Amino acid sequence: MEQNQFEGLEELEQEPVKEVVDERKEYEKLLLAEANRECYEKAVNLVNCGCFNQKQEPTMDFSKYTTIPNKKKYKGLYTLYQDKETLDLLFVCPLVENNKGDVDEDKSMAPYAYDVLYIETMDYETYKAVLHAAKNNLSSKINVLYRASFVCFFVLLAFALYYIIYTLIISAAGGFFSAFAQACYGAGAYLVGAVLMLPLLVITSIKYKKYKDQQ
């Protein structure tokens, strides 16, 4: 009897697994990917503009929602979903004890709750108006500091170049090389400042790109 049971299991294991084939055409896949990208971008923009309501839900019925796939999660934690009936968008982050939903969370542990960002629903015209208003009225400190660092760098270079050119013109009678050496010596403080700022600008640019990717 036991042998017959094992024979049956062997037959099941030998049955080929049917692969699910995506029969959509390539242009349909591209259109869907673009629609998902725009949906994710809209959700992130509205959250950044404060157009959301944050709640902690003890349970979530995910059968009511459609997952909006994206290459990255919002802030590395939140997955985007869309209500099947109302088409409302929401970001969901599962909260796991001692992990708080971070990227290193223990996947074997069930979430004790869900941090949900319910995004406000609005038509396209209102959405564009909100983005325009946010652009004109909201100022990110990080954006200001990022731009200010580049302004300072180019101001230093401008001062250095101005001093070098001015010194070359004034001291041209004494020979080019002598005038050039004198100009570089006089502009040394500006040049050193620019050289020291250059690697800092590279690091700042990398950090700023990571910050923008998480938005």
C-alpha positions, 0 to 999 in steps of 0.5 A: 500500500505504501509502495503504491502511494510513493509510485503515485507521488513519483508520477506527480513529480514527473508531470511537467510544470505549466509555465504562465506565458504572458500573451500581451504584445510588446507595445502593450507591455510597454504601455502598461509599464509606462502607466505604472511608472506615471502612477508611481510618480503621481503617488510620490509627488502627492505624498511629497506635497502632503496630500495623504492621510497616514494611518496604522492598520492592524490588518489589510485585505490585499484582495481589494487592491492591485499592486502597482509594480515599480523597480524601487519602493517608496523610501525603500519600504512602501509598496504602491497599491490601487483600490480595485473599486475606487482606483484610490492609491495607497502606499503600504509598509508592513510593520514587523516586530523589531524590524519596523518594516525596514529593508533588513526585516525578518521575512519569516515574521508576520507583520503586527500592523501596516503603515498606510499612506492613503493618497488623496484622489484628484483629477489630472487638472487638480494634480497639475495645479498642486504640483505647480503650487508646490513648485512655487511655494515649497522649498526643500532645504536639501535642494537649497544646500545642493544648489548653494554648494555649486554656486559657491564653487563657481564663485571661487573659480570666478574669483580665481580666474579674475585675479589671474587674468587681472594680474597677467594684464598688470604684470605683462611687462615683466614676462609671461611666466613671471606674471603667471606665477605671480597670478597663481600665487595671488589666487592660491587661496581661491584655487585651493578652496576650489580644489578642496570643494571639488571632491565634496561636490562629488560626494554631495552629488552622489548623496543628493542622487540617492536622496532623490531616488528615495523620493 
